[in-house]
Amino acid sequence: MFLWLSILAAGIGLGAKIFDLLVLAGAWGASPPASLALMPYGAGYPIDPGNFFQPLSAILLVAILGALISGRKTPFEYRIWLWLPLLMFILIWIFTRPFSGR
């Protein structure tokens, strides 16, 4: 169940990010300079994407950890495939954290 939940959450998150990058980013460049006021998630942006991506990330993390813990007795060659999503999640989290400018 955890494995399916992690796959579904990852698919939804990936689809949302692709929509964000292809459709919304294209709209930003469609009519400059007026569209520049809506550049990624500034003060004039009508929605906060964190309201969507943060809960989805929490569900994904619980599902990944649940699948990893549930599969702890599987053979090593299968456990590697359960560790891989957790490592990718950590790398994505590290590289997408906002920097404080220090």
C-alpha positions as CSV (number, residue, x, y, z in Angstrom):
1,M,0.0,0.0,0.0
2,F,2.8,2.4,0.9
3,L,4.6,1.6,-2.4
4,W,1.4,2.4,-4.4
5,L,0.8,5.6,-2.4
6,S,4.4,6.8,-3.1
7,I,4.0,6.1,-6.8
8,L,0.7,8.0,-7.0
9,A,2.0,10.9,-5.0
10,A,5.2,11.1,-7.1
11,G,3.1,11.0,-10.3
12,I,0.8,13.8,-9.1
13,G,3.8,15.9,-8.0
14,L,5.7,15.3,-11.2
15,G,2.6,16.2,-13.3
16,A,2.0,19.3,-11.3
17,K,5.7,20.4,-11.7
18,I,5.6,19.8,-15.4
19,F,2.5,21.8,-15.7
20,D,4.1,24.5,-13.6
21,L,7.2,24.6,-15.8
22,L,5.6,24.2,-19.3
23,V,2.2,26.0,-19.0
24,L,2.8,28.7,-16.4
25,A,6.3,29.5,-17.3
26,G,5.2,29.9,-20.9
27,A,2.5,32.3,-19.7
28,W,5.0,34.4,-17.9
29,G,6.9,35.1,-21.1
30,A,3.8,35.5,-23.2
31,S,3.2,39.2,-22.6
32,P,6.2,40.9,-21.0
33,P,6.5,43.2,-19.0
34,A,3.0,42.8,-17.5
35,S,3.6,39.1,-17.0
36,L,6.8,39.7,-15.2
37,A,4.8,40.8,-12.2
38,L,3.8,37.2,-11.8
39,M,7.3,35.8,-12.1
40,P,7.6,32.6,-10.0
41,Y,5.8,33.1,-6.8
42,G,6.4,36.8,-6.1
43,A,4.2,39.0,-4.1
44,G,1.8,39.5,-7.1
45,Y,1.4,35.8,-7.8
46,P,-2.2,34.8,-7.3
47,I,-1.6,31.5,-5.5
48,D,0.9,30.0,-3.1
49,P,2.2,26.8,-4.7
50,G,3.4,25.7,-1.2
51,N,-0.3,25.1,-0.4
52,F,-0.2,22.3,-3.0
53,F,3.4,21.0,-3.0
54,Q,4.1,20.9,0.8
55,P,1.2,18.6,1.8
56,L,2.0,16.4,-1.3
57,S,5.6,16.2,-0.2
58,A,4.6,15.2,3.3
59,I,2.4,12.4,1.9
60,L,5.2,11.3,-0.4
61,L,7.7,11.2,2.5
62,V,5.4,9.1,4.7
63,A,4.7,6.8,1.8
64,I,8.4,6.4,0.9
65,L,9.3,5.7,4.5
66,G,6.4,3.3,5.0
67,A,7.5,1.4,1.9
68,L,11.1,1.3,3.1
69,I,10.1,0.1,6.6
70,S,7.6,-2.4,5.2
71,G,10.2,-3.9,2.9
72,R,12.9,-4.1,5.5
73,K,13.0,-8.0,5.3
74,T,13.1,-8.2,1.5
75,P,16.3,-9.3,-0.3
76,F,19.0,-6.7,-0.6
77,E,18.6,-6.3,-4.4
78,Y,15.0,-5.2,-3.8
79,R,15.8,-3.0,-0.8
80,I,18.1,-0.9,-2.9
81,W,15.0,0.1,-5.0
82,L,13.2,1.1,-1.8
83,W,16.1,3.3,-0.6
84,L,16.5,5.1,-4.0
85,P,13.3,7.2,-3.7
86,L,14.3,8.3,-0.2
87,L,17.7,9.4,-1.4
88,M,16.2,11.2,-4.4
89,F,13.7,12.9,-2.1
90,I,16.5,14.1,0.2
91,L,18.5,15.4,-2.8
92,I,15.5,17.3,-4.2
93,W,14.9,18.8,-0.8
94,I,18.5,19.9,-0.5
95,F,18.7,21.4,-4.0
96,T,15.3,23.2,-3.8
97,R,15.6,24.8,-0.4
98,P,15.5,28.5,-0.5
99,F,18.8,30.1,0.2
100,S,19.0,32.9,2.8
101,G,21.5,34.8,0.7
102,R,24.4,34.4,3.1
